[in-house]
């Protein structure tokens, strides 16, 4: 089982940020992500449902994806697009996609990305110094090394699999992560676009198997129930005017918990929902919506693994 120390060792393998990148790392729009969880804020949920080994912030994930991108490309535009790819993440992340009815793509919360980037005068100044336009970084999907549709491999998917495989699945070790990183290369795939591939099948199988395990977890009845439960809580808070929808992109998860602690007693339904979120022992069986299928079929050299 991996520990937080193992995860820190994995981060060290990614290297240190290049000098030109460091000025971006303290921007307010990015540092907010230090208090937004990669695990959708479920660290606050019942420990009978979630038993994470440790927590990972979206700031850590964003920096990891940027460092992987820089290592493979030395492309400043792609690296910054990677760094800011989660900049519009709301509190409880994909729970808000669920609230929006976006179960399959889970991308509805990405819509404000350009607005968030444009709101930062410091970012604009840094981009000017580096001769980069916001248009060059606002859409991370234009860089296939950063993001690709499944079942293909990209930097976002690679780091997410490693981090979640350590913290939630708890089946990925530091040695596994090291083996995976040592094997990655940037290749032109069968569609003529750049894709992260592996030079040996053992590393590819490690990431393939952990991805399947994560896919099982995210399709489990208990996870779906809890994600929907959070979406109900947030919707109720909006209806009660405790927060606005816009607040979800400005606050951090601790803020939401504090508001709930101070106000849940004012509404019987909200109080019941919050109590369930904190203390539920076992999720009741529910009808599953069609949820994003996290399939993966990575390249080993020039051939698909499966």
C-alpha positions in Angstrom: 0.0 0.0 0.0 1.3 3.4 -1.0 1.7 6.2 1.6 1.9 10.0 1.3 5.7 9.6 1.4 5.5 7.3 -1.6 3.5 9.9 -3.4 6.0 12.6 -2.6 8.8 10.4 -3.9 6.8 9.9 -7.1 6.5 13.7 -7.4 10.3 14.0 -7.1 10.7 11.7 -10.1 8.9 14.4 -12.2 11.7 16.8 -11.6 11.6 20.5 -10.5 9.8 23.2 -12.5 11.9 25.0 -15.0 12.8 28.6 -14.0 10.4 30.2 -16.5 7.4 28.3 -15.1 8.0 29.1 -11.4 6.4 32.6 -11.6 3.1 31.1 -12.5 2.9 28.7 -9.6 1.8 31.3 -7.0 -1.0 32.8 -9.0 -4.2 33.1 -6.9 -6.3 31.3 -9.6 -3.9 28.3 -9.3 -3.1 28.2 -5.6 -6.8 28.0 -4.8 -6.5 24.4 -6.2 -4.3 23.5 -3.2 -7.6 23.3 -1.3 -9.6 21.5 -4.0 -9.3 17.7 -3.8 -8.5 15.5 -6.7 -10.8 13.0 -5.0 -13.8 15.2 -5.3 -13.8 16.3 -1.7 -14.8 12.9 -0.4 -12.2 13.1 2.3 -15.0 14.8 4.2 -17.4 11.9 3.6 -18.1 8.9 5.8 -15.0 6.8 6.4 -17.1 3.7 6.1 -17.5 4.5 2.4 -14.2 6.1 1.6 -10.9 5.0 3.2 -8.3 7.0 1.3 -4.6 6.4 2.1 -4.0 10.2 1.8 -5.4 13.3 0.0 -4.2 14.8 -3.2 -4.9 18.4 -4.3 -5.8 19.5 -7.8 -2.8 21.9 -7.5 -0.5 18.9 -7.1 -2.1 17.1 -9.9 -2.0 20.2 -12.2 1.7 20.7 -11.5 2.4 17.0 -12.1 0.7 17.1 -15.5 2.6 20.2 -16.4 6.0 18.6 -15.5 5.2 15.5 -17.5 4.2 17.6 -20.4 7.4 19.7 -20.2 9.5 16.6 -19.9 8.1 15.1 -23.1 7.8 18.2 -25.2 9.7 21.3 -23.8 6.7 23.2 -25.2 5.9 26.2 -23.1 2.4 26.6 -24.5 1.5 23.0 -23.9 3.0 23.0 -20.4 1.0 26.1 -19.4 -2.2 24.6 -20.8 -1.4 21.5 -18.7 -0.8 23.6 -15.6 -4.1 25.4 -15.9 -6.2 22.5 -17.2 -8.1 22.3 -13.9 -8.1 26.0 -13.0 -11.9 26.2 -13.2 -12.5 23.2 -10.9 -15.3 23.9 -8.5 -15.7 22.6 -5.0 -16.3 18.8 -5.0 -15.2 18.8 -8.6 -17.1 16.1 -10.6 -20.0 16.1 -8.1 -20.9 19.4 -9.7 -20.9 17.8 -13.1 -23.3 15.2 -11.6 -25.4 18.1 -10.3 -25.4 19.5 -13.9 -26.5 16.1 -15.3 -23.1 15.6 -17.0 -22.4 12.0 -16.0 -20.7 10.8 -19.2 -18.3 13.5 -20.2 -17.9 15.2 -16.8 -16.7 18.3 -18.5 -19.5 20.9 -17.7 -17.3 22.5 -15.0 -14.6 23.2 -17.6 -16.7 25.9 -19.3 -15.4 28.9 -17.2 -11.7 28.1 -17.9 -11.1 31.0 -20.3 -13.0 33.4 -18.0 -10.9 32.4 -15.0 -7.7 32.8 -16.9 -8.7 36.2 -18.3 -9.6 37.4 -14.8 -5.9 37.3 -13.7 -3.9 40.4 -14.5 -0.8 38.8 -13.2 -1.2 35.9 -15.5 -1.6 38.2 -18.5 1.6 40.0 -17.5 3.6 36.8 -17.2 2.2 35.6 -20.5 3.3 38.8 -22.1 6.8 38.3 -20.7 6.9 34.8 -22.3 5.4 36.0 -25.6 2.3 33.7 -25.1 -1.3 34.5 -25.6 -4.2 33.3 -23.5 -5.6 31.8 -26.7 -2.5 29.6 -26.7 -3.3 28.0 -23.4 -7.0 28.3 -22.7 -7.9 25.0 -24.4 -5.8 22.2 -23.1 -7.5 19.8 -25.4 -5.6 21.2 -28.4 -2.5 19.5 -27.0 -2.8 15.8 -27.4 0.0 15.2 -25.0 -2.1 16.9 -22.3 -5.5 15.5 -23.1 -6.9 12.8 -25.5 -10.2 11.0 -25.7 -10.2 7.5 -24.1 -8.9 4.9 -24.6 -5.7 6.8 -25.5 -3.0 7.9 -23.0 -2.2 11.5 -22.1 -0.4 13.3 -19.3 -3.6 14.2 -17.4 -4.8 10.6 -17.5 -1.3 9.2 -16.6 -0.9 11.3 -13.4 -4.5 10.9 -12.4 -4.1 7.1 -12.7 -1.0 7.1 -10.6 -2.3 9.4 -7.9 -5.7 7.8 -7.6 -4.1 4.4 -7.8 -2.0 5.2 -4.8 -4.5 7.1 -2.7 -7.9 5.5 -3.4 -7.3 2.1 -5.0 -4.2 1.7 -2.9 -2.9 -1.0 -5.3 -0.2 1.1 -7.0 3.2 1.3 -5.3 6.0 3.8 -5.7 8.1 1.2 -7.5 5.2 0.7 -10.0 5.0 4.5 -10.6 8.7 4.7 -11.1 8.6 1.9 -13.7 5.7 3.6 -15.5 7.5 6.9 -15.7 10.7 5.4 -16.9 8.8 3.8 -19.8 6.9 6.8 -21.2 7.7 8.3 -24.5 6.0 10.6 -27.0 4.9 8.8 -30.1 2.8 9.5 -33.2 -0.1 7.1 -33.0 -2.1 5.4 -35.8 -4.2 8.6 -36.2 -1.1 10.7 -36.9 -1.2 12.6 -33.6 1.1 12.7 -30.6 0.3 10.3 -27.8 2.1 9.1 -24.7 3.3 5.5 -25.2 5.4 3.0 -23.3 8.5 1.2 -24.3 7.7 -2.0 -22.5 4.5 -4.0 -21.9 5.1 -4.4 -18.1 4.7 -0.7 -17.5 1.8 -0.5 -19.9 0.1 -3.3 -18.0 0.6 -1.6 -14.7 -1.2 1.5 -15.8 -3.8 -0.6 -17.7 -4.7 -2.6 -14.6 -4.8 0.3 -12.2 -7.0 2.2 -14.6 -9.4 -0.8 -14.7 -9.5 -0.8 -10.9 -10.2 2.9 -10.8 -13.0 2.4 -13.4 -14.5 -0.2 -11.1 -14.4 2.2 -8.2 -16.0 5.1 -10.0 -18.8 2.9 -11.3 -19.5 1.3 -7.9 -22.9 1.8 -6.3 -21.4 3.5 -3.3 -19.4 6.1 -5.2 -22.3 6.9 -7.4 -24.6 7.3 -4.4 -22.1 9.6 -2.6 -21.5 11.7 -5.7 -25.2 12.2 -6.1 -25.6 12.9 -2.4 -23.1 15.7 -2.6 -24.8 17.1 -5.7 -28.1 17.1 -3.8 -26.5 18.9 -0.8 -25.0 21.6 -3.1 -28.2 22.0 -5.0 -30.1 22.4 -1.7 -27.6 25.0 -0.4 -28.1 27.0 -3.6 -31.8 26.8 -3.3 -31.6 28.0 0.3 -29.3 30.8 -0.9 -26.4 29.7 1.4 -24.2 29.8 -1.7 -24.5 30.7 -5.4 -23.5 28.6 -8.3 -20.8 31.1 -9.0 -19.5 30.6 -5.5 -18.6 27.0 -6.3 -15.8 28.2 -8.5 -14.4 30.7 -5.9 -14.7 28.9 -2.5 -12.8 25.8 -1.3 -14.3 22.6 0.1 -13.5 23.6 3.7 -15.7 26.7 3.1 -18.7 24.5 2.1 -18.2 22.3 5.1 -18.1 25.3 7.4 -21.3 26.7 5.9 -22.9 23.3 6.4 -21.8 23.0 10.0 -23.2 26.5 10.7 -26.4 26.3 8.8 -27.6 22.7 8.2 -29.9 22.8 11.3 -31.9 25.6 9.6 -33.4 23.1 7.1 -34.6 19.6 8.0 -33.8 18.1 4.6 -30.3 19.6 4.4 -29.6 18.5 8.0 -30.6 14.9 7.0 -28.5 15.0 3.8 -25.4 16.3 5.6 -25.7 13.8 8.4 -25.9 11.0 5.9 -22.9 12.3 4.0 -20.8 12.3 7.2 -22.0 9.1 8.9 -23.6 6.7 6.4 -22.4 3.1 7.0 -23.5 1.5 3.7 -24.9 3.1 0.6 -28.4 1.8 -0.5 -28.6 0.2 -3.9 -29.7 2.7 -6.5 -30.5 2.8 -10.2 -27.1 3.7 -11.8 -27.0 6.5 -14.4 -24.8 6.0 -17.4 -21.4 7.1 -16.1 -18.2 8.0 -17.9 -16.4 4.8 -18.9 -12.7 5.1 -18.1 -11.4 2.7 -20.6 -7.7 2.6 -21.5 -5.7 0.9 -24.2 -2.2 2.3 -24.3 0.4 2.0 -26.9 3.5 -0.2 -26.4 6.0 1.2 -28.9 3.7 1.3 -32.0 1.1 -1.3 -31.0 -2.0 -1.2 -28.7 -1.7 -3.3 -25.6 -5.0 -5.0 -26.1 
